[in-house]
Amino acid sequence: MNKVLLGVLATLALGAASVATIAASGIVAVGADTPHHPVVLGVLEFTRERAIAGHSAGIQAPADLDTPERIRRGAGNYAAMCVDCHLAPALPDSEIRKGLYPKPPNLAAGVQGSGARRDAARDFWIIKHGIKASGMPAWSKGGMDDEAIWDLAAFVQTMPGLSKTAYAQLVATSDGHVHGGMDGHDARPAAGAAGAPKPTVSPTAGHVHDGHEHGAHPH
């Protein structure tokens, strides 16, 4: 029995030493333009999904999740905080989304493109806590309160059924980027809405680089 235990310990020590040697060598590909090995990616995705399922299991969505008011409020925050990574109806892939790894899901396409209804509790947990080493932030750390997170989750539930025009109209009628914790920004209207401030754009501030050219684009 002692020999078996020693053998197990020796194997673990050898494995740990091998991992440490590889890590210290600097040969591991950590660039976002180099995908994980399929086995590594599979393990990471399985671990992520099991963790999210476990942590979100006890979360109950509010009874008014599907109300137009929640969806309206969520639309403005989605357009301000999420669209560059998670897209919108009929919106082409963005520069930032093309360069992220793992690539954020296209939330306008529904669940894996099937159009099935999303798990609101899962979305709430992800929006609130984020996902490590994925580019998905924990929006609660930026001051977003639970009510605003539920508004965003409500909108994400609805978006796959929206046309490009319906999405734009919903964003235009929202309150813009407004949520709990935004000191000094409690009444900012949506871009393009009545009373919204006009961005100041320098004629030389265009977004231009090889393979991609825009007109003047404020950042």
C-alpha positions in Angstrom: 0.0 0.0 0.0 2.8 2.4 0.9 4.5 1.6 -2.4 1.3 2.4 -4.3 0.9 5.7 -2.4 4.5 6.6 -3.1 4.0 5.8 -6.7 1.0 8.1 -6.9 2.8 10.9 -5.1 5.8 10.5 -7.4 3.6 10.6 -10.5 1.9 13.8 -9.3 5.2 15.4 -8.4 6.6 14.5 -11.9 3.5 15.9 -13.5 3.7 19.1 -11.5 7.4 19.5 -12.4 6.6 19.0 -16.1 3.9 21.6 -16.0 6.2 24.1 -14.2 9.0 23.4 -16.7 6.7 24.1 -19.7 5.2 27.2 -18.1 8.7 28.6 -17.3 10.0 27.9 -20.8 7.8 30.5 -22.3 6.7 28.2 -25.2 3.0 28.2 -24.3 1.0 30.0 -27.0 -1.0 32.6 -25.0 -1.8 34.9 -27.9 -5.5 35.4 -28.7 -4.8 34.5 -32.3 -3.7 31.0 -31.4 -6.6 28.7 -30.5 -6.4 26.2 -27.7 -5.9 22.5 -28.6 -9.4 21.0 -29.0 -9.0 18.8 -25.9 -7.9 21.8 -23.8 -10.8 23.9 -25.2 -13.3 21.1 -24.5 -12.1 20.8 -20.9 -12.3 24.5 -20.3 -15.8 24.8 -21.9 -17.1 21.8 -19.8 -15.6 23.3 -16.6 -17.1 26.7 -17.4 -20.6 25.4 -18.1 -20.7 23.2 -15.1 -19.6 26.1 -12.9 -22.1 28.5 -14.3 -24.9 25.9 -13.9 -24.0 25.3 -10.3 -23.7 28.9 -9.3 -26.9 30.0 -11.1 -29.0 27.1 -10.0 -30.7 28.9 -7.2 -31.4 32.2 -9.0 -35.0 33.0 -9.6 -35.9 35.4 -12.4 -38.4 38.2 -11.4 -42.0 37.7 -12.3 -42.0 40.8 -14.5 -39.0 39.7 -16.6 -40.9 39.8 -19.9 -42.5 43.2 -19.4 -41.9 45.8 -22.2 -40.5 48.3 -19.6 -37.7 46.0 -18.5 -36.9 45.2 -22.2 -36.9 48.9 -23.1 -34.5 49.8 -20.3 -32.3 46.8 -21.1 -32.1 47.8 -24.8 -30.2 51.1 -24.0 -27.7 49.4 -21.8 -27.1 46.6 -24.3 -26.4 49.1 -27.1 -23.9 51.0 -24.9 -22.2 48.1 -23.2 -22.6 44.8 -25.1 -23.1 45.3 -28.9 -19.5 45.5 -29.9 -18.8 42.0 -28.6 -22.3 40.3 -28.8 -23.6 42.1 -31.9 -27.2 43.0 -32.8 -29.7 42.0 -35.5 -28.2 42.1 -39.0 -25.0 43.7 -37.6 -21.8 42.4 -39.2 -18.9 41.1 -37.1 -17.0 43.8 -35.2 -13.3 44.3 -35.1 -13.1 43.6 -31.4 -15.2 40.4 -31.7 -13.0 39.1 -34.5 -9.9 39.5 -32.3 -11.3 38.0 -29.1 -10.6 34.4 -28.1 -12.8 32.7 -27.2 -15.2 34.6 -29.5 -18.2 36.0 -27.6 -21.5 34.4 -28.6 -23.7 36.3 -31.1 -26.7 37.0 -28.8 -28.8 38.3 -31.7 -28.7 34.7 -33.1 -30.3 33.1 -30.0 -28.9 30.0 -28.3 -26.2 28.6 -30.6 -28.2 30.0 -33.6 -31.2 27.8 -32.8 -33.5 30.6 -31.7 -34.3 28.7 -28.5 -35.2 30.7 -25.4 -32.2 31.6 -23.2 -31.8 30.7 -19.6 -32.4 34.0 -17.8 -30.8 32.9 -14.6 -27.7 31.9 -16.4 -27.5 35.2 -18.3 -28.0 37.1 -15.0 -25.1 35.3 -13.3 -22.8 35.8 -16.3 -23.6 39.5 -16.6 -23.2 40.0 -12.9 -20.0 38.0 -12.3 -18.3 37.8 -15.7 -16.1 35.0 -16.9 -12.4 34.9 -16.1 -9.9 35.1 -19.0 -12.7 35.5 -21.6 -13.1 39.3 -22.0 -16.5 39.1 -20.3 -16.5 41.6 -17.4 -18.3 41.4 -14.1 -20.6 44.3 -14.7 -21.6 44.4 -11.0 -18.0 45.5 -10.2 -18.7 48.6 -12.3 -21.7 49.5 -10.2 -24.5 47.8 -12.2 -27.2 46.8 -9.7 -29.3 43.6 -9.9 -32.4 45.4 -11.3 -30.4 46.7 -14.2 -28.8 43.3 -14.8 -32.3 41.7 -15.0 -33.3 44.4 -17.4 -30.4 43.5 -19.6 -31.2 39.8 -19.3 -34.8 40.5 -20.3 -33.6 42.3 -23.4 -31.2 39.5 -24.4 -34.2 37.1 -24.2 -36.1 39.2 -26.7 -33.4 40.3 -29.1 -33.2 37.2 -31.3 -36.8 37.9 -32.5 -36.1 41.5 -33.4 -35.4 42.9 -36.9 -32.7 45.4 -37.5 -35.3 48.2 -37.6 -37.1 47.0 -34.5 -33.8 46.8 -32.6 -32.9 50.4 -33.6 -36.4 51.7 -32.6 -36.2 49.9 -29.2 -32.8 51.4 -28.5 -33.9 54.9 -29.6 -36.9 54.8 -27.2 -34.8 53.6 -24.3 -33.2 55.8 -21.6 -29.7 55.0 -23.0 -26.8 54.0 -20.8 -28.5 54.2 -17.4 -28.2 51.9 -14.4 -27.6 51.9 -10.7 -24.1 52.9 -9.7 -23.5 55.4 -12.5 -23.0 58.5 -10.4 -23.5 61.6 -12.6 -25.0 59.6 -15.4 -28.5 58.9 -14.2 -30.4 60.8 -16.9 -28.2 60.4 -20.0 -30.5 59.8 -23.1 -29.7 57.3 -25.7 -27.6 58.3 -28.6 -29.9 59.7 -31.3 -32.8 60.3 -28.9 -34.3 63.7 -28.3 -32.0 65.7 -26.1 -29.0 63.5 -26.6 -25.6 65.3 -26.7 -24.0 65.4 -30.2 -20.5 63.8 -30.3 -17.7 66.1 -31.1 -15.7 64.7 -34.0 -12.4 65.9 -35.3 -12.0 65.8 -39.1 -8.8 64.0 -38.6 -10.1 61.5 -36.0 -11.2 59.0 -38.6 -10.8 55.3 -37.7 -8.4 54.1 -40.5 -6.0 51.2 -40.8 -5.0 48.7 -43.4 -7.9 46.6 -44.5 -10.4 48.8 -42.7 -11.5 52.4 -43.3 -14.3 54.4 -41.7 -15.4 57.9 -41.8 -14.7 60.0 -38.7 -15.6 57.7 -35.8 -15.4 59.0 -32.3 -14.0 56.8 -29.6 
